[in-house]
Amino acid sequence: MNSQQRIRLARRHAALSQTALAEAVGVQRSAVSHWEAVQGKSPSMSNLRRVATVTGVQFEWLATGRGRMALSPDDALDGVAAVDATMVDEPLELRMLAAFRTLPARSQAPLVELMEQMAELRTGRGRSRKPRD
């Protein structure tokens, strides 16, 4: 099975349309179509990681065809790259991190900014900002 077939299988396994996967990854639908085409182009590693996260499959399987396709509850973080690994034990924080990783890239920065503003209001430690002209 080639990488294009694995991407298509992962998307279908997650019951996502090409449009839904594209939105979740933060790309155009045509990009997903190209990734799945017989002579298609391969996604970047960061997009491939997002596809694995969104579809719930092992990154190694998606990238190489080795290992198992689906994640089990016990090894849900096994496919996470070392730079993405966390030492989070709080269930609520884990939920937030999992949800954040499934957001399209264009939605992640505004969410972080909103959380920072909420934290500033809560702690009273707002950054000193210059007044707008």
C-alpha positions in Angstrom: 0.0 0.0 0.0 1.5 3.4 -1.0 1.3 6.6 1.0 -1.6 8.0 -1.1 -3.7 4.9 -0.3 -2.8 5.1 3.4 -3.9 8.8 3.5 -7.2 7.9 1.8 -7.7 4.9 4.1 -7.0 7.0 7.2 -9.4 9.7 6.1 -12.2 7.2 5.4 -11.5 5.4 8.7 -12.1 8.7 10.5 -15.3 9.2 8.4 -14.0 12.5 7.0 -14.6 14.0 3.6 -11.6 15.5 1.8 -13.1 19.0 2.7 -13.3 18.1 6.4 -9.8 16.8 6.5 -8.5 19.8 4.6 -10.2 22.2 7.1 -8.8 20.2 10.1 -5.3 20.2 8.7 -5.4 23.8 7.5 -5.0 23.3 3.8 -7.2 23.5 0.6 -9.4 20.5 -0.3 -7.4 20.3 -3.5 -4.2 19.5 -1.5 -5.9 16.5 0.1 -7.1 15.4 -3.4 -3.4 15.6 -4.6 -2.2 13.6 -1.6 -4.7 10.8 -2.4 -4.2 10.8 -6.2 -2.4 7.9 -7.9 0.5 10.1 -9.0 -0.1 12.6 -6.2 2.3 14.7 -4.2 3.2 13.9 -0.7 2.2 16.3 2.1 4.9 18.0 4.2 5.9 16.2 7.4 3.9 18.8 9.5 0.8 18.2 7.4 1.3 14.5 7.6 1.5 14.7 11.4 -1.7 16.7 11.4 -3.4 14.1 9.2 -2.3 11.4 11.6 -3.6 13.3 14.6 -6.9 14.3 13.0 -7.6 10.8 11.7 -6.4 8.9 14.8 -3.8 6.8 13.1 -0.2 6.0 14.0 2.2 8.6 12.3 4.7 5.8 11.5 2.1 3.8 9.7 0.8 6.8 7.8 4.4 7.9 6.8 6.0 4.5 6.1 3.3 1.7 6.2 5.1 0.1 9.1 3.3 -0.8 12.4 -0.4 -0.6 13.1 -2.8 1.8 11.6 -5.0 2.7 14.4 -4.1 4.0 17.8 -5.1 2.1 20.9 -6.0 4.1 24.1 -2.8 2.8 25.7 -0.5 4.2 23.0 -2.3 7.3 21.9 0.9 9.3 22.4 3.3 6.8 20.9 3.2 8.4 17.5 3.9 11.9 18.8 7.2 13.4 17.8 9.7 14.1 20.6 9.3 17.8 20.1 5.6 17.5 20.7 5.8 15.2 23.7 4.3 16.5 26.9 4.5 15.8 30.6 0.9 16.6 31.2 -1.0 14.5 33.8 -4.1 16.7 34.2 -7.1 15.2 32.3 -8.5 18.7 31.5 -5.1 19.9 30.2 -4.8 16.7 28.1 -8.3 17.3 26.6 -7.3 20.9 25.8 -4.1 19.8 24.1 -5.8 17.1 22.1 -8.5 19.5 20.9 -5.8 22.2 20.0 -3.9 19.7 17.9 -7.0 18.9 15.8 -7.7 22.6 15.0 -6.7 23.9 11.6 -3.4 25.8 11.8 -5.1 29.1 11.1 -7.2 28.7 14.2 -4.5 27.8 16.7 -2.8 31.2 17.1 -6.1 33.1 17.8 -7.0 30.5 20.4 -3.6 30.9 22.1 -4.0 34.6 22.1 -7.5 34.3 23.7 -6.2 32.0 26.4 -3.3 34.4 27.1 -5.8 37.3 27.5 -8.0 35.2 29.8 -4.9 34.3 31.9 -3.9 38.0 32.1 -7.4 39.0 33.3 -7.4 36.2 35.8 -4.0 36.9 37.3 -4.0 40.6 36.9 -0.6 40.4 35.2 -1.5 42.0 31.9 1.3 43.0 29.6 1.9 46.7 29.6 0.5 47.8 26.2 0.9 51.0 24.5 -2.4 52.9 24.1 -3.7 53.0 20.5 -3.5 56.3 18.7 
